[in-house]
Amino acid sequence: MTTPMNTSARAAAELLVLLGGPANIAADADYCATRLRITVRDLHAVRSHALHDHRVVLGIVKRPDREIDIVVGHYTAATLSLLINVAVAEALAEAEQE
């Protein structure tokens, strides 16, 4: 059974890959109304065209200082930012154990 949380978790995982993976996220993902705000370490690692074509992405705004706003909709932004932050934290914890 597909639930909204399963769909959001899958979308967050897919977006994280398109953003260059957990290691490319420079700060916690944040959100504002309809946008997911992400600061990346390397803009060249971001797969912009694939990101723009993702099913939950309504638009992309590249801002100064390696910040990307991903327009995803009113309720989705908060959920995706939380899920991406959890995935990044898990990847960092796993890397520290190695």
C-alpha positions in Angstrom: 0.0 0.0 0.0 1.4 3.4 -1.0 0.9 6.0 1.7 1.6 9.8 1.4 4.6 9.3 3.7 6.0 6.5 1.5 5.6 8.7 -1.5 7.3 11.6 0.3 10.1 9.4 1.5 10.7 8.1 -2.0 10.6 11.7 -3.4 13.0 12.9 -0.8 15.5 10.1 -1.5 15.3 10.8 -5.2 15.8 14.5 -4.8 18.7 13.9 -2.5 20.4 11.9 -5.3 19.7 14.6 -7.9 21.2 17.2 -5.5 24.5 15.3 -5.5 23.9 13.0 -2.5 24.2 13.6 1.2 27.8 14.7 1.0 26.9 17.6 -1.3 24.4 19.1 1.2 26.2 22.0 3.0 23.5 22.9 5.6 20.2 21.6 6.8 17.4 21.7 4.3 14.9 24.3 5.1 11.5 25.3 3.7 9.4 28.4 3.2 5.8 28.2 2.2 6.0 26.2 -1.1 9.8 26.0 -1.5 12.4 23.6 -0.3 15.6 25.5 0.4 18.9 23.6 0.0 22.5 24.8 0.2 24.9 22.6 -1.7 28.7 22.3 -1.6 29.1 21.9 -5.4 26.5 23.2 -7.9 28.1 21.1 -10.6 27.1 17.9 -8.7 23.4 18.9 -9.0 21.6 17.3 -11.9 19.5 20.4 -12.7 17.6 19.0 -15.7 16.6 15.8 -14.0 15.7 17.7 -10.8 13.5 20.1 -12.8 11.8 17.1 -14.5 11.1 15.3 -11.2 7.4 14.6 -10.6 7.2 16.7 -7.3 9.2 19.7 -8.6 7.1 22.6 -9.9 10.2 24.9 -10.5 13.7 25.7 -9.5 15.3 29.0 -8.4 19.1 29.1 -8.1 20.0 31.7 -5.5 23.4 33.2 -4.5 25.9 31.2 -2.3 25.0 27.8 -3.8 21.4 27.9 -2.5 18.7 26.2 -4.5 15.0 26.8 -4.0 12.9 23.9 -5.2 9.2 24.7 -5.6 7.3 21.7 -4.5 4.0 22.9 -3.1 2.6 24.1 0.2 2.4 21.0 2.3 5.2 19.0 0.6 8.1 21.4 1.4 8.1 20.8 5.2 7.9 17.1 4.8 10.7 16.9 2.2 13.0 19.1 4.2 12.6 16.9 7.3 13.1 13.7 5.3 16.2 15.1 3.5 17.7 16.3 6.8 17.2 12.8 8.4 18.8 11.1 5.4 21.8 13.4 5.5 22.2 12.9 9.2 22.0 9.1 8.8 24.6 9.2 6.0 27.0 11.4 8.1 26.6 9.0 11.2 27.3 6.0 9.0 30.4 7.7 7.5 31.7 8.4 11.0 31.4 4.8 12.0 33.5 3.6 9.0 
